[in-house]
Amino acid sequence: MDEKNVSAIRRRIAKIKEALLGLGDLRPGSLSQQYNVCGKPGCRCKANPPIKHGPYYQLGWTRKGKSTTRFVRGYEVAEVQRQIANYERLQALIDEWVDLSMQLCELSQKAARAAKAE
C-alpha cells in the first residue's frame, strides 16, 4: 500500500473532522426575498411605477421528503444566512470525507490483492 498517500488522506480526514466540530448551528434550505402588492386602492404598490411592499424573507427547505417554508424577520436574516452557509459547508465536508474514505478503501483493496498475489 502507498503509505505516503494513505497518510496524506488520513491527515485530511482528521482536518475535516476538526472542521465539522467548529461549524455551529445548521439550517438547510434557501432564503428568498419577496415583494408584495396589497389590495388597497390608491396604495403606493398600485402607483406607476409601483413601489411594492417588502422585502419579506422566506426560508424554504425539504427535509425527510417534506417541503416547508417559514417567514424570516429582517433582523434574523444574517443569522439564518450563517446557518445555511454552515449547513452547506457540512455537506461539502461530508462529501469530501466520503470521497477520501473511498480512496482509502481502494488503496486497501489493491494492497490486499497484491499481497494475495505474492
C-alpha positions in Angstrom: 0.0 0.0 0.0 1.2 3.5 -0.8 1.8 4.7 2.8 2.6 8.3 1.8 -0.8 8.5 0.1 -2.6 6.8 2.9 -1.0 9.2 5.5 -2.0 12.2 3.5 -5.6 11.0 3.2 -5.8 10.2 6.9 -4.4 13.7 7.7 -7.0 15.4 5.5 -9.8 13.3 7.1 -8.6 14.4 10.6 -8.8 18.1 9.4 -12.3 17.5 8.1 -13.3 16.1 11.5 -11.9 19.2 13.2 -13.7 21.5 10.8 -17.0 19.7 11.5 -16.7 20.3 15.2 -16.5 24.1 14.6 -19.4 24.6 12.3 -22.0 26.0 14.7 -25.8 25.9 14.1 -27.0 24.3 10.9 -30.1 25.0 8.8 -30.9 23.5 5.4 -32.7 25.5 2.7 -32.5 28.7 0.8 -33.6 32.2 1.6 -35.6 34.2 -0.8 -36.6 37.8 -0.9 -40.2 38.7 -1.9 -42.1 41.9 -2.6 -45.9 42.0 -2.4 -48.8 44.1 -3.9 -51.7 44.6 -1.5 -55.4 45.1 -2.3 -55.8 48.6 -1.1 -56.8 51.0 -3.8 -54.6 54.1 -4.1 -51.7 52.3 -2.3 -48.1 53.0 -3.3 -47.9 49.5 -4.6 -50.5 50.4 -7.3 -48.7 53.6 -8.4 -47.0 53.9 -11.7 -44.2 52.8 -11.3 -45.3 50.6 -8.4 -43.5 50.6 -5.1 -44.1 47.2 -3.8 -44.2 46.2 -0.1 -41.2 44.4 1.3 -38.7 42.9 1.2 -40.1 39.9 3.0 -37.8 37.0 3.6 -38.8 33.4 3.3 -36.8 30.3 4.1 -37.7 27.1 2.2 -36.3 23.6 2.7 -37.1 20.0 2.2 -36.3 17.5 5.0 -37.2 13.8 5.0 -39.3 14.3 1.9 -41.4 17.1 3.3 -41.2 20.7 1.9 -41.6 23.5 4.4 -41.4 27.3 4.3 -41.1 29.9 7.0 -41.1 33.7 7.0 -37.9 35.2 8.5 -37.9 38.6 10.1 -35.4 41.1 8.7 -33.3 41.2 11.9 -32.9 37.4 11.7 -31.7 37.2 8.1 -27.9 37.4 8.8 -28.1 34.6 11.4 -30.2 32.4 9.1 -27.7 33.0 6.2 -24.9 31.9 8.6 -26.8 28.8 9.5 -27.5 28.0 5.8 -23.8 28.5 5.0 -22.8 26.2 7.9 -25.1 23.5 6.5 -23.7 23.9 3.0 -20.2 23.6 4.5 -21.2 20.5 6.4 -22.4 18.9 3.1 -19.2 19.8 1.3 -17.0 18.4 4.2 -19.1 15.1 4.3 -18.8 14.7 0.6 -15.0 15.2 0.7 -14.8 12.8 3.7 -16.7 10.1 1.7 -14.5 10.6 -1.3 -11.3 10.3 0.7 -12.7 7.2 2.5 -13.4 5.6 -0.8 -9.8 6.3 -1.9 -8.6 4.6 1.3 -10.8 1.6 0.6 -9.4 1.3 -3.0 -5.8 1.5 -1.8 -6.5 -1.1 0.9 -8.1 -3.5 -1.6 -5.2 -3.0 -4.1 -2.7 -3.8 -1.3 -4.7 -6.9 -0.3 -4.8 -8.1 -3.9 -1.1 -7.5 -4.3 -0.3 -9.4 -1.0 -2.5 -12.3 -2.1 -0.9 -12.5 -5.5 2.6 -12.9 -3.9 
